[in-house]
Amino acid sequence: MGHRTGDASGPAFGGINSWSKFDFSKFRAEQIAPLAQFRPYVMGANALAVLIVIWSSLPATVGPWVYLWAVCQAGLTVTVLYHWFRDRNFASSNHRTIAAIEAASLAFAVLWAFPLLELLPELPIGAQHVVLAVCFIISVTGAFALTRLPLASITFTVVVSGALFVSQIRRGEDVDLLLGFIAVAVASLMSLMSVALYRTLVRRAADSYHLNRQSEFIALLLKDFEMCSSDLLWETDEAGKLTYFSDRLPTLLGTSTQLLGKTLEEAAGARPDDKGWQDFTQLTGNRQAIDGLRLEVRRPSITDWWMITAHPLWGHAQEFLGYRGVIRDISLERRAQLDLITAKEEAERASSAKSQFLAITSHELKTPLNAIVGFSEMLVAQHEGPLGSPVYAEYASTILQSSSHLRNIIADILDVTRIERGTLHLVEQDMDAAEILEIAYKMCRAQAKAADTPLAADLERTAEIQGDITRIRQVLINLVTNAIKFSEPGNAIALWIERLPDDGLAFVIEDHGIGIAPGDIERVFEAFEQGDASSSRRHGGLGLGLAIARKIARLHDGDVTLDSIKDEGTTARLILPATRVKWPEPLDTSDPETAGAASLAMK
């Protein structure tokens, strides 16, 4: 179940399943042990009593019976002492031993009844008193010595006291009768005391048995817990030395050395400069509880990690007894965390390298592209004179369109890299929302006309907003351009400003184009993603526009959302929070001047 300092063979009364498993031999040993311990002294006292009786009988002519009685006493005493000496190192506790003790007590009782019944009448009065006193004392002391064996005690007391009572009845004097009744009363009292002591022994044995059963049951539960749980139990004394630990601790440490008597730091090979073990030493030194402390355990070829929880133990007098706690091996979890951190760092390095490469490449491409776009515009405008052929003018227009498209792609890539690297900073200012929407409308109007998609803007509702005007305009143009791109000819597009319930503001772009499937709405906000592969091939683009738009909106603490139904259209919203919006105060129509001004403004 584990290792504990001072482990012994087991408790005195053992049994784990039922009363049938009760070890009565150990209970009998509990009965017999005091008898075996004091047997020489009892036999010595018995021999002394025999000598006193013989000495008292010498002045009288009592015949050879007293000497035969003395020889029987001596023989029985020697026999008892011989068996005691033979079995003193391995005392037997079976039924035969108890039966032998009961037989010996009966024999001694009969021998002590002899002087009372046969010897006493032939003795002088003084000698009779001595013999009576000796027999009375023998009756009491013998009964007391045999109290752990009720049958032997009662037999000895009844026989000796009965003989004493009969001898006094024979004498017939009142004093003698009183002495006889006293002997009977003492015998009864000693018998009751013997029975009471026996019951006490049985009750104590039963209590010990039940306590042992509970202890073993708890021990079995603890063993099952240790076998099934990944946690390990440990306990230390007041000096921090291990007094108990689970069987798996040496395996966990990869050692076969003795751990009992070592501190947990010594067993785990803790380094003095390790922060976790320093905290452990400080907490245990201050007698504080330990809650989920993570520790690094260095083995010869590998490093493990533990999580320790423990609490101090206190005695009845509030003296410190040590610690008891749980060790949880979190090595797999910790290694997974380290692998995840390593993978994250590698991914961040790769992403940083990618962003840096894109930024450098885009900058290198942007410079010559600006020149190409500029010269293409000059050729298309024919500032330096006619090109001489309409075909050349068409070529110049194609070059301008292609280079402008490529420049827009590079601009998107640069924006993405700036956002990922955290270098895109907002230049905030206040501006009228309707003006920004109008600018976006005008900049996209030509594209809508070329695509035959009517574009309309409702500019009546307005508010003052705070943000990076250039970036907000960029998002609006991107959303309007997407609406134009994914709308069929003849499908109208509407722009307006919406006041949200929380006083936020939304720029709304509604089209009746191809729409987006519900499962693709969140995906189109990821970089290099579009609704489906066919649309990306048909309409072009890298799929960066919506990703950039949402990131710019979130830099403003807002968002870009899409509500779309496949083949029916899409409603896009650029949302700004109420903290960035200042709505105009409502006009008081009860004032004639204000009402007139409002009417004039509407006209």
C-alpha positions in Angstrom: 0.0 0.0 0.0 3.0 2.3 0.5 6.0 2.7 2.6 5.8 3.9 6.2 8.3 4.2 9.0 8.0 1.5 11.6 5.7 -0.8 9.6 4.8 -3.8 11.8 3.3 -7.2 11.1 -0.2 -6.1 12.1 -2.6 -5.3 14.9 -3.2 -7.5 17.9 -6.7 -8.7 16.8 -6.9 -9.2 13.1 -9.7 -10.2 10.8 -11.1 -8.5 7.7 -14.2 -10.4 6.5 -16.5 -11.6 9.2 -16.7 -12.6 12.9 -15.8 -16.2 11.8 -12.3 -14.8 11.1 -11.9 -13.5 14.7 -8.6 -14.8 16.0 -9.5 -16.3 19.4 -6.0 -17.6 19.9 -4.8 -14.0 20.3 -7.7 -13.3 22.7 -6.7 -16.3 24.7 -3.1 -15.1 24.7 -4.4 -11.8 26.1 -6.0 -13.8 28.9 -3.0 -16.1 29.7 -0.2 -13.5 29.3 -0.5 -12.1 32.9 -0.7 -15.6 34.3 2.4 -16.6 32.6 4.2 -13.5 33.7 3.4 -13.8 37.4 3.3 -17.6 37.6 6.7 -17.9 39.5 5.6 -15.3 42.0 2.3 -17.1 42.6 4.0 -20.5 43.0 6.5 -18.9 45.4 3.6 -17.5 47.5 1.9 -20.9 47.4 5.1 -22.6 48.6 5.4 -20.1 51.4 1.8 -20.8 52.5 2.5 -24.5 52.5 5.6 -24.0 54.7 3.5 -21.9 57.1 0.9 -24.6 57.4 3.5 -27.3 58.0 5.2 -25.1 60.6 1.9 -24.6 62.4 1.3 -28.4 62.4 4.6 -29.4 63.9 3.6 -29.1 67.6 0.6 -31.4 67.1 0.5 -35.1 66.2 -1.2 -35.0 62.9 0.1 -38.1 61.3 1.8 -38.6 57.9 -1.0 -37.0 55.9 0.4 -33.6 56.3 3.7 -34.7 54.7 2.0 -36.4 51.9 0.0 -33.2 51.3 3.2 -31.2 51.3 4.8 -33.6 48.8 1.7 -33.2 46.5 1.9 -29.5 46.8 5.6 -29.5 45.9 5.1 -31.9 43.0 2.3 -29.8 41.5 4.3 -26.6 42.0 7.3 -28.0 40.3 5.2 -29.2 37.4 3.7 -25.8 36.9 7.1 -24.1 37.1 8.6 -26.6 34.6 5.9 -25.9 32.0 6.3 -22.2 32.6 10.1 -22.4 32.1 9.7 -24.6 29.0 7.1 -22.3 27.3 8.3 -18.9 28.5 9.6 -17.8 25.1 6.7 -19.1 23.0 3.7 -19.1 25.2 0.9 -21.3 23.9 -2.6 -19.9 23.7 -4.7 -22.9 22.6 -7.5 -24.7 24.3 -5.2 -27.2 25.8 -3.2 -24.6 27.6 -6.4 -23.1 29.2 -7.6 -26.5 30.1 -4.3 -27.3 31.8 -4.5 -24.1 33.8 -8.1 -24.9 34.8 -7.0 -28.4 35.9 -4.1 -27.1 37.9 -6.3 -24.6 39.6 -8.7 -27.4 40.6 -5.9 -29.5 41.9 -4.5 -26.7 44.0 -8.1 -26.0 45.3 -8.4 -29.7 46.4 -5.0 -29.7 48.0 -5.9 -26.5 50.0 -9.3 -28.0 51.0 -7.5 -30.9 52.7 -6.0 -29.0 55.6 -9.3 -27.4 56.2 -11.3 -30.6 56.3 -8.8 -33.2 57.7 -6.0 -31.3 59.4 -7.7 -28.5 61.1 -9.7 -30.5 63.8 -6.4 -32.1 65.1 -4.6 -28.8 65.5 -4.4 -26.6 68.6 -6.5 -23.4 68.6 -3.6 -21.2 67.7 -2.5 -23.3 64.9 -6.1 -23.5 63.6 -6.3 -19.8 63.4 -3.0 -19.7 61.4 -4.2 -22.3 59.0 -7.6 -20.6 58.6 -5.9 -17.3 57.9 -3.6 -18.9 55.3 -6.4 -20.7 53.6 -8.5 -17.6 53.5 -5.7 -15.5 52.0 -4.9 -18.3 49.5 -8.6 -18.3 48.5 -8.6 -14.6 47.8 -5.2 -14.3 46.1 -5.8 -17.4 44.0 -9.2 -16.2 42.9 -7.7 -12.8 42.0 -4.7 -14.3 40.1 -7.2 -16.4 38.1 -9.7 -13.7 37.3 -8.9 -13.7 33.6 -10.0 -17.3 33.5 -13.5 -17.3 35.1 -13.9 -21.0 35.3 -10.6 -21.6 37.0 -11.1 -18.6 39.3 -14.6 -19.7 40.3 -13.6 -23.3 40.8 -10.7 -22.5 43.0 -12.6 -20.0 45.1 -15.7 -22.2 45.5 -13.7 -25.3 46.5 -11.4 -23.5 49.0 -14.1 -21.2 50.4 -16.5 -24.2 50.6 -14.0 -26.2 52.5 -13.5 -23.2 54.8 -17.2 -22.9 55.3 -17.7 -26.6 56.1 -14.8 -26.6 58.6 -16.4 -23.7 60.4 -19.8 -25.4 60.4 -18.2 -28.4 62.1 -16.9 -26.3 64.8 -20.3 -24.8 65.5 -19.3 -21.7 67.3 -20.9 -18.3 66.3 -17.5 -16.7 65.5 -16.6 -19.7 63.3 -20.0 -19.5 61.5 -19.5 -15.8 60.9 -16.0 -16.5 59.4 -17.6 -19.2 57.2 -20.2 -16.8 55.9 -17.6 -14.2 55.3 -15.6 -16.7 53.3 -18.7 -17.5 51.2 -19.3 -13.8 50.6 -15.7 -13.2 49.6 -15.9 -16.2 47.3 -19.1 -14.8 45.7 -17.5 -11.4 45.3 -14.4 -12.8 43.7 -16.5 -14.9 41.3 -18.5 -11.8 40.2 -15.2 -9.9 39.8 -13.8 -12.6 37.7 -16.9 -12.7 35.4 -16.9 -8.9 35.2 -13.2 -8.8 34.2 -13.7 -11.5 31.7 -16.5 -9.5 30.1 -14.3 -6.4 30.0 -11.6 -8.4 28.2 -14.1 -9.7 25.7 -15.6 -6.2 25.1 -12.1 -4.7 24.7 -11.1 -7.5 22.3 -14.3 -6.9 20.3 -13.7 -3.2 20.2 -10.1 -3.8 19.1 -11.4 -6.2 16.4 -13.9 -3.7 15.1 -11.3 -0.9 15.1 -8.9 -3.1 13.2 -11.6 -4.0 10.7 -12.2 -0.3 10.0 -8.5 0.4 9.8 -7.9 -2.4 7.3 -11.0 -1.3 5.3 -9.6 2.2 5.1 -6.2 0.8 4.3 -7.8 -1.2 1.4 -9.6 1.9 0.1 -6.4 3.8 0.3 -4.5 1.1 -1.6 -7.2 1.0 -4.3 -7.0 4.8 -4.6 -3.2 4.7 -5.0 -3.5 2.0 -7.6 -6.2 3.7 -9.6 -5.2 7.3 -9.2 -2.3 9.2 -10.9 -1.7 11.0 -7.6 0.8 9.9 -5.0 0.5 10.3 -1.2 3.3 11.4 1.0 3.9 12.4 4.6 6.8 13.9 6.6 7.6 14.3 10.2 8.3 17.6 12.0 11.9 17.6 10.6 10.7 17.3 7.0 11.8 13.6 6.7 9.6 11.3 4.7 7.7 8.9 6.9 5.3 7.6 4.3 5.0 7.6 0.5 3.2 5.7 -2.2 4.8 2.7 -3.8 5.0 4.4 -7.2 7.2 7.3 -5.9 10.6 5.5 -6.4 9.5 4.5 -9.9 8.5 8.0 -10.6 11.9 9.2 -9.5 13.7 6.4 -11.3 15.5 5.3 -8.2 15.7 2.2 -6.0 17.4 3.9 -3.1 15.8 4.1 0.3 13.7 7.2 0.5 12.3 6.9 4.1 14.2 9.4 6.3 15.0 11.7 3.4 13.4 15.1 2.8 11.2 15.5 -0.3 13.8 17.9 -1.7 16.6 15.3 -1.3 14.4 12.5 -2.8 13.5 14.7 -5.8 17.1 16.0 -6.3 15.9 19.6 -6.0 18.3 22.3 -7.1 18.9 25.1 -4.5 18.4 27.8 -7.2 15.1 26.4 -8.5 12.3 29.0 -7.8 9.6 26.4 -7.3 11.6 24.4 -4.7 12.6 27.7 -3.0 8.9 28.5 -2.6 8.3 24.9 -1.3 11.0 25.4 1.3 9.7 28.7 2.4 6.1 27.5 2.7 7.1 24.4 4.7 9.4 26.5 6.9 6.5 28.8 7.7 4.2 25.8 8.3 1.8 27.1 5.6 -0.5 25.1 3.3 0.7 24.3 -0.2 -1.8 24.6 -2.9 -1.0 23.4 -6.5 2.7 24.3 -6.4 4.4 23.4 -9.6 7.9 21.9 -9.2 10.6 20.8 -11.6 12.2 17.4 -10.9 15.4 16.6 -12.7 16.2 13.0 -13.3 19.5 11.7 -14.8 18.1 11.7 -18.4 14.8 13.5 -18.3 13.0 16.4 -16.5 9.6 15.8 -14.9 7.2 18.2 -13.4 5.1 17.8 -10.2 2.1 19.6 -8.8 2.1 19.4 -5.0 -0.8 20.1 -2.6 -0.2 19.6 1.1 -1.2 20.8 4.6 0.6 20.9 7.9 -0.3 18.4 10.7 -0.9 19.6 14.2 -1.2 17.6 17.4 -3.7 18.0 20.3 -1.4 20.5 22.0 -1.0 22.4 18.7 2.5 21.0 18.2 3.7 20.7 14.6 3.8 17.1 13.5 4.8 17.4 9.8 3.1 17.5 6.4 0.7 15.3 4.5 0.0 15.9 0.9 -0.5 14.7 -2.7 1.9 14.7 -5.6 0.5 14.8 -9.1 2.7 14.0 -12.1 2.0 16.7 -14.7 5.0 15.9 -16.9 2.9 15.0 -20.0 0.8 18.2 -19.6 3.8 20.3 -19.1 5.6 18.8 -22.1 2.5 19.4 -24.2 2.5 23.0 -23.0 6.2 23.4 -23.9 5.7 21.8 -27.3 2.7 24.2 -27.9 4.8 27.2 -26.9 7.7 26.1 -29.1 5.3 25.5 -32.0 3.7 28.9 -31.4 7.1 30.6 -31.3 8.1 28.9 -34.6 4.8 29.9 -36.2 5.2 33.4 -35.0 8.8 33.5 -36.4 7.5 32.0 -39.7 4.6 34.5 -39.8 7.0 37.4 -39.0 9.4 36.2 -41.8 6.5 35.9 -44.2 5.2 39.4 -43.3 8.6 40.9 -43.6 9.1 39.2 -47.0 5.8 40.4 -48.2 6.4 43.9 -47.0 9.8 44.1 -48.6 8.7 42.5 -51.8 5.6 44.8 -52.0 7.7 47.9 -51.4 10.1 46.8 -54.1 7.2 46.2 -56.5 5.3 49.3 -55.6 8.1 51.8 -56.7 8.3 50.6 -60.4 4.5 50.1 -60.5 4.0 53.7 -59.6 6.1 54.7 -62.5 4.3 52.3 -64.8 0.9 53.7 -63.7 2.1 57.3 -64.1 3.4 56.9 -67.6 0.4 54.8 -68.6 -1.9 57.7 -67.5 0.2 60.1 -69.5 0.0 57.8 -72.6 -3.8 57.4 -72.2 -4.2 61.2 -71.8 -1.7 61.8 -74.7 -0.2 64.8 -72.9 2.9 64.7 -75.2 0.9 64.4 -78.4 -1.2 61.7 -80.2 0.1 58.1 -80.2 -0.5 57.9 -83.9 -2.7 54.8 -83.8 -5.9 54.0 -81.9 -4.4 50.5 -81.2 -1.6 52.1 -79.2 -4.1 54.1 -77.1 -6.0 50.8 -76.4 -2.7 49.2 -75.4 -1.9 52.1 -73.1 -5.3 51.9 -71.5 -4.9 48.1 -70.8 -1.5 48.7 -69.3 -3.0 51.4 -67.0 -5.9 49.1 -65.9 -3.6 46.2 -65.2 -1.0 48.1 -63.4 -3.6 49.9 -61.3 -5.1 46.6 -60.4 -1.7 45.2 -59.4 -1.0 48.3 -57.4 -4.2 47.8 -55.5 -3.3 44.2 -54.7 0.1 45.3 -53.4 -1.5 47.9 -51.3 -3.8 45.3 -49.8 -0.8 43.0 -49.1 1.0 45.9 -47.4 -2.1 46.6 -45.2 -2.3 43.0 -44.2 1.4 42.9 -43.2 1.1 46.1 -41.3 -1.9 44.9 -39.4 -0.3 41.5 -38.6 2.9 43.2 -37.4 1.0 45.8 -35.4 2.4 48.7 -37.4 -0.9 50.0 -38.8 -1.6 53.1 -36.7 -4.8 55.2 -36.9 -4.7 58.9 -37.7 -7.9 60.0 -36.0 -10.0 63.1 -36.6 -13.6 64.1 -36.6 -15.7 64.2 -39.7 -19.3 64.1 -40.9 -20.4 60.5 -41.7 -22.6 61.6 -44.6 -19.6 63.3 -46.2 -17.5 60.1 -46.0 -20.3 58.0 -47.5 -20.8 60.6 -50.3 -17.1 60.4 -51.1 -17.2 56.6 -51.3 -20.4 56.9 -53.5 -18.7 59.3 -55.9 -15.5 57.3 -56.1 -17.5 54.1 -57.0 -20.1 55.7 -59.2 -18.2 55.3 -62.4 -17.4 51.6 -61.7 -21.1 51.0 -61.0 -22.1 52.7 -64.2 -19.7 50.6 -66.2 -21.1 47.4 -64.6 -24.7 48.6 -65.2 -25.6 48.4 -61.5 -27.5 51.4 -60.4 -25.9 53.0 -57.3 -28.0 55.2 -54.9 -27.0 56.9 -51.6 -29.3 58.2 -48.9 -27.3 61.1 -47.3 -30.1 62.6 -45.2 -29.2 61.0 -41.9 -25.8 62.0 -40.6 -23.6 62.2 -37.4 -20.2 63.3 -36.4 -17.7 60.4 -36.1 -14.2 60.0 -34.8 -11.7 57.8 -36.5 -9.1 57.4 -39.3 -11.1 59.0 -42.2 -8.8 57.5 -44.8 -9.2 54.0 -43.4 -12.9 54.3 -43.0 -13.2 55.5 -46.5 -11.0 52.5 -47.6 -13.4 50.1 -45.9 -16.5 51.7 -47.5 -15.0 51.7 -51.0 -14.1 48.0 -50.5 -17.6 47.1 -49.4 -19.2 49.1 -52.3 -16.8 47.6 -54.8 -17.6 44.1 -53.6 -21.3 44.8 -54.0 -20.7 46.0 -57.6 -18.4 43.1 -58.4 -20.9 40.4 -57.2 -24.1 42.0 -58.6 -25.6 41.1 -61.9 -26.3 44.0 -64.4 -29.5 45.9 -63.5 -29.5 45.0 -59.8 -29.5 48.2 -57.8 -27.2 48.9 -54.8 -28.2 51.2 -52.0 -26.1 53.1 -49.4 -27.3 54.7 -46.2 -26.5 55.5 -42.6 -28.3 53.6 -39.7 -28.5 54.6 -36.1 -28.2 51.5 -33.9 -30.2 50.9 -30.6 -27.0 51.5 -28.5 -26.5 54.8 -30.4 -23.7 53.3 -32.5 -23.6 54.0 -36.2 -23.6 51.7 -39.2 -22.8 52.4 -42.8 -25.1 50.0 -44.7 -24.4 48.7 -48.3 -27.2 46.6 -49.7 -27.0 44.7 -53.0 -29.1 42.1 -54.8 -26.3 40.1 -56.1 -25.3 36.4 -55.9 -25.2 36.4 -52.1 -23.1 34.2 -49.8 -24.0 30.8 -48.3 -24.5 30.9 -44.5 -21.6 28.6 -43.9 -19.2 30.8 -45.9 -20.0 34.1 -44.2 -17.3 33.9 -41.5 -14.8 32.3 -43.8 -14.8 35.2 -46.3 -13.4 37.4 -43.5 -10.2 35.3 -43.4 -7.3 36.3 -45.5 -7.1 34.9 -49.1 -10.6 33.4 -48.8 -13.7 34.1 -51.0 -17.2 32.7 -51.1 -16.3 29.9 -53.4 -13.5 29.0 -55.9 -15.6 29.8 -59.0 -16.3 33.4 -57.8 -12.6 34.0 -57.1 -11.7 32.9 -60.6 -14.6 34.8 -62.3 -14.3 38.1 -60.3 -10.6 38.0 -59.5 -8.9 39.3 -56.3 -6.9 37.7 -53.6 -9.6 37.6 -51.0 -8.0 40.2 -48.7 -10.5 43.0 -48.9 -13.0 41.8 -46.2 -10.2 40.6 -43.9 -8.6 44.1 -44.1 -12.0 45.8 -43.7 -12.8 43.9 -40.5 -9.4 44.4 -39.0 -9.6 48.2 -39.6 -13.1 48.3 -38.2 -11.9 46.4 -35.0 -9.0 48.9 -34.6 -11.9 51.4 -34.3 -13.6 49.1 -31.7 -16.2 48.4 -34.3 -16.9 45.5 -36.7 -17.9 44.6 -40.3 -20.8 42.2 -40.6 -22.6 40.5 -43.4 -26.2 39.4 -43.7 -26.7 37.4 -46.8 -29.0 35.0 -48.6 -27.6 32.8 -51.4 -28.8 34.1 -54.8 -30.8 37.0 -53.2 -28.2 39.5 -52.1 -26.1 40.8 -49.2 -26.3 43.6 -46.7 -22.9 44.7 -45.4 -22.5 47.0 -42.4 -19.5 48.9 -41.1 -20.3 49.5 -37.5 -18.7 52.1 -35.2 -19.4 52.1 -31.5 -21.3 54.9 -29.7 -18.1 56.1 -28.1 -17.0 57.3 -31.6 -20.3 58.8 -32.7 -22.0 62.1 -31.8 -25.5 62.3 -33.1 -27.1 65.7 -33.6 -29.5 67.0 -30.9 -33.2 66.6 -31.9 -34.8 69.9 -32.9 -37.6 71.3 -30.6 -40.6 71.5 -32.9 -42.6 73.4 -30.3 -40.5 76.5 -30.9 -41.8 78.3 -34.1 -38.4 79.5 -35.1 -36.8 76.1 -34.7 -39.7 74.5 -36.5 -39.3 77.0 -39.4 -35.6 76.3 -39.6 -36.2 72.6 -39.7 -38.8 73.0 -42.5 -36.4 75.2 -44.4 -33.6 72.6 -43.9 -35.8 69.8 -45.3 -36.6 71.9 -48.4 
